[in-house]
Amino acid sequence: MVSAVKIYIKLCQDAHFAPNDDVIAALKAAGKSGELNLRKHTLSSWTWESLGRVLSSSGAVFKVDLSDCLIPSQGVACLLGHLARNMSVHTLVLRGNNIQSNNVGRIGALLKHNGNLKKLSLEWNSMGLFPEMFSEFCEGLSVNMSLESLDLKNNQLPPEGARDLARAISRNKTLKYLDLRWNNLGWNGGQLLQAALKKNMSLTKVKAQGNYIPQEIVQALERRTPNDVDHLAQSEFLRQRLAHLKNMEEKKLVQHALESKDKMAEVVKLEQERSKELEELARANERKLQEELERSNSRVSQLENILSEREATISVLQTQLQETEADLKNTRDKVTDRESHHSTIAVERYERIQALTSQLEEKEVQLTRTEADAERRLTAEQRLTAELRARVQSQEEEDERLRQDVAQLNDKLKALARQHEGTNLRTRLERVWELVDKRNPSYIERLLCSTWTLLHEHSLNQEILSKCEREWEARTTKLQGENKVLTERLEVSERGKAELGAQLALERAQRQEEVALATQQTRAREASKLVQLEERVSSLREEKQLLETQLAQSKL
């Protein structure tokens, strides 16, 4: 099949088309198994034409399955034209391709020219909608000498098409299996098929259910067995043999009559003897046929008994199937109720999560506001602390200046005191002694008053100096106390801010963990319940499929 792949790739290159990977894979698989499987592949008309060319030149493909491909009309025409020249394909499946119009007649042409095709499946098409083309198809079927199995289910075959189909069946000599189920052949079509089967010597199995045909005719069509075909063939052979013998005897009698009139009596006698022999032979054949008919009737009665038993089994299986379907329906209702309940619980949990999230967001907003307020208060306190520190620093500078001024004043006072004590007092004492010597009491009194005034001023300056020192010490102590209080307040606010931030982070982490845990638990519970329900539904479906399979087998 490597050559087929090469041919397909070369055709694509010549036509400037990209090769289809699915087609290449199918051709490679066909090279190993002999089956070209392209089911449910939608391809272009040119691709189908190229596949037809590949099949016409390849002899390694024995089965072609193109089910449910919806092949375009032009693609069907090209494919059928090339398959008519193929001598290796013995099985062709064209199920579900909506074959219409002229392509129905092209299938008839394929049957005329292809002498190797043994099995053809055409179910789920629309061949019956085109009576003229279906007539051409039947003409091809009537002259075909290789086809053994034909599937025409669900093709909308009308009663008018039954006439052409019956004519083809009566002429065909190789067809063994014919499936006509689920069409519209009607009562008249059933009668025509029944009459055609009497002339056909090869068809052993016919399926005609779902055609609006009376049940007795359907049973007569489907009860046809290989023994019936053999009986018909044997009867036909006997009839032909008798006719041949009669012809031979007539010829001999005429010859003897012409040769000699004298032998007429002998000829008559021989004729009578021959007639007696023929009658005896006919009676013997009739007895054989009667015996065969009786055996066939007994076989038919046995088959009817088997059929009744199988019908009883089918009814039991149908009852079980109905019960299973009821259980499946109840289970589906329960699943629906549980899904609605789970959806309600999920909505409630989602609403709770949303509420918790909103509460968490509100708390985060409150914490953010608290942090902002704390930061603002901290900023204000820091600003106030800076101002107080600046004030303390300026007060310290002022105190330093006051200290320096007081020291300078003290130095000046001390210098003045020493000066007064040293010079003035001495000069005044000298003047006093002079005045004493001069006996001037008024001057001495004034001098003593001025001296007393100077001493009083000195004492006042000493008191002012000591008062300034005490005030400076008091203000310094007060400022130190305020500075200590502000520092403590600043430390307390910083510690409160750190504790508040840690508490906020802890609460946020706790809320997030709670939300994540609740979401995870909810999803895990819902997933486990969903898996259980899916397993239950799948088990019920398998039981239903098993019962349907048993029912189909019992019908067959």
C-alpha positions in Angstrom: 0.0 0.0 0.0 3.1 2.2 0.0 2.5 2.7 -3.7 -1.1 3.9 -3.0 0.2 6.5 -0.6 2.8 7.6 -3.1 0.1 7.8 -5.8 -2.1 9.9 -3.5 0.8 12.3 -2.6 1.8 12.7 -6.3 -1.8 13.5 -7.2 -1.9 16.1 -4.5 1.4 17.6 -5.7 0.2 17.7 -9.3 -3.0 19.5 -8.3 -1.2 21.8 -5.8 -3.3 20.4 -2.8 -1.9 19.6 0.6 -2.3 15.9 1.4 -4.8 15.0 4.1 -3.1 13.3 7.1 -6.2 11.2 7.9 -6.3 9.9 4.3 -2.6 9.0 4.4 -3.1 7.2 7.8 -6.1 5.3 6.4 -4.2 4.2 3.3 -1.2 3.0 5.4 -3.6 1.0 7.6 -5.3 -0.4 4.5 -1.9 -1.6 3.3 -1.7 -3.8 6.3 -5.3 -5.0 6.8 -6.8 -4.6 3.4 -9.6 -2.4 4.7 -9.8 1.3 3.9 -11.7 2.9 6.8 -12.7 6.5 6.5 -15.9 6.5 8.5 -17.2 9.9 9.6 -14.5 11.8 7.7 -15.7 14.9 5.8 -13.5 15.5 2.8 -13.5 17.6 -0.4 -14.8 16.4 -3.8 -11.3 16.5 -5.2 -10.0 14.3 -2.3 -12.8 11.7 -3.1 -11.9 11.8 -6.8 -8.2 11.2 -5.9 -9.1 8.3 -3.7 -11.2 6.8 -6.6 -8.1 7.1 -8.8 -6.0 5.4 -6.1 -8.5 2.5 -5.7 -8.8 2.0 -9.5 -5.0 1.5 -9.7 -4.5 -0.5 -6.5 -5.2 -4.1 -5.9 -4.5 -4.4 -2.2 -7.8 -3.0 -0.8 -10.6 -5.5 -0.4 -13.0 -3.6 1.8 -14.0 0.1 1.6 -16.0 1.6 4.5 -17.2 5.2 3.8 -20.1 5.3 6.4 -21.5 8.7 7.5 -19.1 10.8 5.4 -21.7 13.0 3.7 -19.7 12.7 0.4 -20.5 15.6 -2.0 -22.5 14.6 -5.2 -19.5 15.2 -7.4 -17.2 13.2 -5.1 -19.7 10.3 -5.2 -19.9 10.4 -9.0 -16.1 10.3 -9.4 -15.6 7.6 -6.7 -18.2 5.3 -8.3 -16.8 5.8 -11.8 -13.3 4.7 -10.7 -14.7 1.8 -8.5 -16.4 0.4 -11.6 -12.9 -0.4 -13.0 -11.6 -1.9 -9.6 -11.2 -5.7 -9.5 -10.1 -6.1 -5.9 -12.8 -4.5 -3.7 -15.4 -7.1 -2.6 -17.1 -5.0 0.2 -18.3 -1.4 -0.3 -20.1 0.4 2.6 -21.8 3.7 1.6 -24.1 4.0 4.6 -25.5 7.5 5.5 -24.1 9.5 2.5 -27.4 11.0 1.3 -26.9 9.5 -2.2 -29.4 11.2 -4.6 -30.3 11.9 -8.2 -27.9 10.6 -10.9 -25.6 8.9 -8.4 -28.3 6.3 -7.8 -28.1 5.4 -11.5 -24.3 5.4 -11.3 -24.5 2.7 -8.6 -26.5 0.6 -11.1 -23.7 1.2 -13.7 -21.2 0.1 -11.0 -23.1 -3.2 -10.6 -23.2 -3.7 -14.3 -19.5 -3.3 -14.9 -17.9 -4.6 -11.7 -17.8 -8.3 -11.5 -15.9 -8.7 -8.2 -18.2 -6.8 -5.7 -19.9 -9.2 -3.2 -21.3 -7.0 -0.5 -22.9 -3.6 -0.9 -24.4 -1.5 2.0 -26.5 1.5 1.0 -28.6 2.1 4.1 -29.7 5.5 5.3 -29.7 7.2 1.8 -32.5 8.7 -0.3 -32.5 6.4 -3.3 -36.3 5.9 -3.3 -36.9 9.7 -4.0 -35.7 9.3 -7.6 -37.8 6.5 -9.3 -36.1 6.8 -12.7 -32.6 6.5 -11.2 -33.7 3.7 -9.0 -35.0 1.9 -12.0 -31.5 2.1 -13.6 -30.1 0.8 -10.3 -32.4 -2.2 -10.5 -31.4 -2.9 -14.1 -27.7 -3.0 -12.9 -28.7 -5.4 -10.1 -30.6 -7.7 -12.4 -27.6 -8.3 -14.6 -24.9 -8.4 -11.9 -23.2 -11.8 -11.5 -21.2 -11.3 -8.3 -23.2 -9.5 -5.6 -24.3 -11.7 -2.7 -25.4 -9.2 0.0 -27.4 -6.0 -0.5 -28.5 -3.6 2.3 -31.2 -1.0 1.4 -32.5 -0.1 4.8 -34.0 3.4 5.3 -33.9 4.5 1.7 -37.5 5.7 1.4 -38.4 3.1 -1.3 -42.0 3.7 -2.5 -44.5 1.1 -3.7 -43.6 2.0 -7.3 -40.0 1.0 -6.8 -41.0 -2.4 -5.6 -42.0 -3.4 -9.2 -38.4 -2.6 -10.5 -36.9 -4.3 -7.5 -39.0 -7.4 -7.9 -38.0 -7.6 -11.6 -34.4 -7.4 -10.6 -34.7 -10.0 -7.9 -36.4 -12.5 -10.3 -33.6 -12.1 -12.8 -30.6 -12.0 -10.4 -28.9 -15.4 -9.8 -26.2 -14.6 -7.2 -27.9 -12.5 -4.5 -28.2 -14.4 -1.1 -29.1 -11.7 1.4 -31.4 -8.7 1.0 -32.3 -6.2 3.7 -35.4 -3.9 2.8 -36.4 -2.9 6.4 -37.9 0.5 7.2 -39.0 1.6 3.7 -42.5 2.3 2.2 -43.0 -0.7 -0.1 -46.6 -1.3 1.1 -49.0 -4.2 0.5 -48.6 -4.3 -3.3 -44.8 -4.2 -3.0 -44.9 -7.1 -0.6 -46.9 -9.2 -3.0 -44.6 -8.3 -5.9 -41.6 -9.4 -3.8 -43.3 -12.6 -2.8 -44.0 -13.4 -6.4 -40.4 -12.6 -7.4 -38.9 -14.9 -4.7 -40.7 -17.8 -6.4 -38.6 -17.3 -9.5 -35.3 -16.5 -7.6 -33.1 -19.6 -7.0 -30.3 -18.0 -4.9 -31.9 -15.6 -2.4 -32.0 -17.3 1.1 -32.6 -14.5 3.5 -34.9 -11.4 3.2 -35.7 -8.8 5.8 -38.8 -6.7 5.1 -40.1 -5.3 8.5 -41.3 -1.7 8.7 -42.6 -1.5 5.2 -46.4 -1.3 5.8 -46.6 -4.9 4.5 -49.1 -7.3 6.2 -47.4 -9.5 8.8 -48.3 -12.8 7.0 -46.5 -11.6 3.9 -43.5 -10.4 5.9 -43.3 -13.8 7.7 -43.6 -15.6 4.3 -40.7 -13.5 3.0 -38.5 -13.9 6.0 -39.2 -17.7 6.4 -37.5 -18.5 3.2 -34.7 -21.0 3.9 -32.0 -22.6 1.8 -34.0 -25.8 1.7 -36.9 -23.9 0.1 -34.5 -22.6 -2.5 -33.2 -26.2 -3.1 -36.8 -27.5 -3.4 -37.6 -24.7 -5.9 -34.4 -25.5 -7.8 -35.2 -29.2 -7.8 -38.7 -28.6 -8.9 -37.6 -26.4 -11.7 -35.0 -28.9 -12.7 -37.6 -31.7 -12.7 -40.0 -29.6 -14.8 -37.3 -28.8 -17.3 -36.3 -32.4 -17.3 -39.9 -33.5 -18.0 -40.3 -31.0 -20.7 -37.0 -32.1 -22.3 -38.1 -35.7 -22.1 -41.4 -34.9 -23.7 -39.7 -33.0 -26.4 -37.3 -35.8 -27.0 -40.1 -38.4 -27.1 -42.2 -36.3 -29.4 -39.2 -35.9 -31.7 -38.6 -39.7 -31.6 -42.2 -40.4 -32.2 -42.3 -38.1 -35.2 -39.1 -39.6 -36.6 -40.4 -43.1 -36.2 -43.7 -42.2 -37.7 -41.9 -40.8 -40.7 -39.6 -43.8 -41.0 -42.2 -46.5 -40.9 -45.9 -46.6 -40.6 -45.7 -50.2 -39.8 -44.2 -49.4 -36.5 -47.0 -47.1 -35.5 -48.6 -49.6 -33.2 -45.3 -50.2 -31.5 -44.6 -46.5 -31.3 -48.0 -46.0 -29.7 -47.3 -48.8 -27.3 -43.9 -47.3 -26.5 -45.5 -43.9 -26.2 -48.0 -45.4 -23.7 -45.2 -47.1 -21.8 -43.3 -43.9 -21.9 -46.3 -42.0 -20.7 -46.8 -44.5 -18.0 -43.1 -44.2 -17.0 -43.4 -40.5 -17.1 -46.6 -40.6 -15.0 -44.9 -42.9 -12.5 -41.9 -40.6 -12.5 -44.1 -37.6 -12.0 -46.0 -39.4 -9.2 -42.7 -40.4 -7.6 -41.5 -36.8 -7.9 -44.8 -35.6 -6.5 -44.5 -38.0 -3.6 -40.9 -36.7 -3.0 -42.1 -33.2 -3.2 -45.0 -34.0 -0.9 -42.6 -35.6 1.6 -40.2 -32.6 1.3 -43.2 -30.3 1.8 -44.3 -32.2 4.9 -40.8 -32.1 6.2 -40.7 -28.4 5.4 -44.1 -27.9 7.2 -42.8 -29.8 10.2 -39.6 -27.7 10.1 -41.8 -24.6 9.8 -43.9 -25.6 12.8 -40.7 -26.3 14.8 -39.4 -22.8 13.7 -42.8 -21.3 14.7 -42.5 -22.9 18.1 -38.9 -21.6 18.5 -40.1 -18.2 17.3 -43.0 -18.2 19.8 -40.5 -19.2 22.5 -38.2 -16.4 21.4 -41.1 -14.0 21.3 -41.9 -14.9 24.9 -38.2 -14.4 25.7 -38.3 -11.1 23.8 -41.4 -10.0 25.8 -39.7 -10.9 29.0 -36.6 -8.9 27.9 -38.8 -6.1 26.9 -40.4 -6.1 30.3 -37.0 -6.1 31.9 -35.9 -3.3 29.5 -39.0 -1.3 30.5 -38.3 -1.8 34.1 -34.7 -0.9 33.6 -35.8 2.2 31.7 -38.1 3.1 34.5 -35.3 2.6 37.0 -33.1 4.7 34.8 -35.7 7.4 34.6 -36.2 7.4 38.4 -32.4 7.5 38.8 -32.3 10.4 36.3 -35.0 12.2 38.2 -33.1 11.6 41.4 -29.9 12.8 39.8 -31.8 15.9 38.6 -33.2 16.5 42.0 -29.8 16.0 43.6 -28.2 18.2 41.0 -30.8 20.9 41.7 -30.3 20.4 45.5 -26.5 20.5 45.0 -26.9 23.6 42.8 -29.1 25.2 45.6 -26.5 24.3 48.2 -23.7 25.6 45.9 -25.6 28.9 45.5 -26.1 29.1 49.3 -22.5 28.4 49.9 -21.5 30.8 47.2 -23.7 33.4 48.8 -22.1 32.6 52.2 -18.7 32.9 50.7 -19.7 36.1 49.1 -21.0 37.4 52.5 -17.8 36.3 54.2 -15.8 37.9 51.5 -17.8 41.1 51.8 -17.4 41.0 55.6 -13.7 40.4 55.2 -13.5 43.3 52.7 -15.5 45.5 55.1 -13.1 44.5 57.9 -10.2 45.2 55.6 -11.6 48.6 54.8 -12.1 49.3 58.5 -8.6 48.1 59.3 -7.3 50.2 56.4 -9.2 53.2 57.9 -7.9 52.4 61.4 -4.4 52.1 60.0 -4.9 55.4 58.2 -6.2 57.1 61.4 -3.4 55.5 63.4 -0.9 56.8 60.8 -2.5 60.2 60.8 -2.4 60.3 64.6 1.1 59.0 64.6 2.1 61.6 62.0 0.4 64.3 64.2 2.2 63.0 67.3 5.4 62.8 65.4 4.9 66.4 64.2 3.9 67.4 67.7 7.0 65.6 69.1 9.2 67.4 66.5 7.6 70.7 67.5 8.1 69.9 71.2 11.7 68.9 70.5 12.2 72.1 68.6 10.6 74.0 71.5 12.8 72.1 74.0 15.9 72.8 71.9 15.0 76.5 71.6 14.2 76.6 75.3 17.5 75.0 76.1 19.2 77.5 73.8 17.3 80.3 75.6 18.2 78.8 79.0 21.8 78.6 77.9 21.7 82.2 76.8 20.0 83.1 80.2 22.6 81.1 82.0 25.3 82.9 80.1 23.6 86.3 80.8 23.2 85.4 84.5 26.8 84.3 84.6 27.9 87.5 83.0 25.7 89.5 85.3 27.0 87.6 88.3 30.5 88.3 87.1 29.7 92.0 86.7 28.0 92.1 90.1 31.0 90.4 91.7 33.3 92.8 89.9 31.3 95.7 91.0 31.1 94.4 94.5 34.8 93.9 94.6 35.3 97.3 93.0 33.0 98.9 95.5 34.5 96.9 98.2 38.0 97.7 97.0 38.2 101.2 95.7 35.0 103.1 96.5 34.6 101.8 99.9 38.2 102.6 100.6 37.9 106.1 99.2 34.6 106.6 100.9 36.2 105.5 104.2 39.1 107.8 103.6 36.6 110.6 102.8 34.8 109.6 106.0 37.9 109.9 108.0 38.6 113.1 106.4 35.2 114.3 107.1 35.5 112.9 110.6 38.6 114.8 110.8 36.9 117.9 109.5 33.9 117.3 111.7 31.3 117.2 108.9 28.4 115.0 110.1 25.9 115.7 107.2 28.3 114.4 104.6 29.0 111.4 106.6 25.3 110.7 106.9 24.8 111.0 103.1 27.8 108.8 102.5 26.4 106.2 104.8 23.0 106.4 103.0 24.6 105.9 99.6 26.6 103.0 100.9 23.5 101.5 102.4 21.7 101.9 99.0 24.6 100.2 97.2 24.5 97.3 99.6 20.7 97.0 99.2 21.0 97.0 95.4 23.7 94.3 95.6 21.4 92.1 97.8 18.5 92.7 95.4 20.7 91.7 92.4 21.7 88.6 94.3 18.0 87.7 94.9 17.0 88.3 91.3 19.9 86.1 90.2 18.9 83.3 92.5 15.2 83.6 91.4 16.2 83.4 87.7 18.3 80.3 88.4 15.4 78.7 90.2 13.0 79.6 87.3 15.4 78.2 84.8 15.8 74.9 86.7 12.0 74.6 87.1 11.4 75.2 83.3 14.2 72.8 82.5 12.7 70.1 84.7 9.2 70.7 83.2 10.5 70.5 79.7 12.4 67.3 80.5 9.2 65.8 81.9 7.1 66.8 78.9 9.8 65.4 76.6 9.8 62.1 78.5 6.0 61.9 78.4 6.0 62.6 74.6 8.6 60.0 74.1 6.6 57.4 76.0 3.5 58.3 74.1 5.4 57.9 70.8 6.7 54.5 71.9 3.2 53.4 72.9 1.7 54.6 69.6 4.3 52.7 67.6 3.8 49.5 69.7 0.0 49.9 69.2 0.5 50.3 65.4 2.7 47.2 65.2 0.2 45.2 67.3 -2.7 46.4 65.2 -0.9 45.5 61.9 -0.1 42.0 63.2 -3.7 41.5 64.3 -5.0 42.7 60.9 -2.6 40.4 59.0 -3.5 37.4 61.3 -7.3 38.0 60.8 -6.9 38.4 57.1 -4.9 35.1 56.9 -7.5 33.3 59.0 -10.4 34.6 56.8 -8.6 33.6 53.6 -7.8 30.1 55.1 -11.4 29.7 56.2 -12.8 30.7 52.7 -10.3 28.4 50.9 -11.0 25.5 53.2 -14.8 25.9 52.8 -14.5 26.2 49.0 -12.2 23.1 48.8 -14.5 21.0 51.0 -17.5 22.1 49.0 -15.9 21.2 45.7 -14.6 17.9 47.0 -18.0 16.8 48.2 -19.7 17.9 45.0 -17.1 16.2 42.9 -17.4 12.9 44.9 -21.2 13.0 44.6 -21.1 13.8 40.9 -18.7 10.8 40.3 -21.0 8.5 42.2 -24.0 9.6 40.2 -22.1 9.3 36.9 -21.0 5.8 37.8 -24.6 4.9 38.6 -25.9 6.3 35.3 -23.1 4.5 33.3 -24.0 1.2 35.0 -27.6 1.7 34.2 -26.8 2.5 30.6 -24.6 -0.6 30.3 -27.5 -2.7 31.7 -29.8 -1.1 29.1 -27.4 -1.7 26.3 -26.9 -5.3 27.4 -30.7 -5.9 27.4 -31.1 -4.2 24.0 -28.3 -6.5 22.7 -30.0 -9.6 24.1 -33.3 -8.4 22.6 -31.7 -7.9 19.2 -30.0 -11.3 19.3 -33.3 -12.9 20.3 -35.1 -11.2 17.4 -32.4 -12.4 14.9 
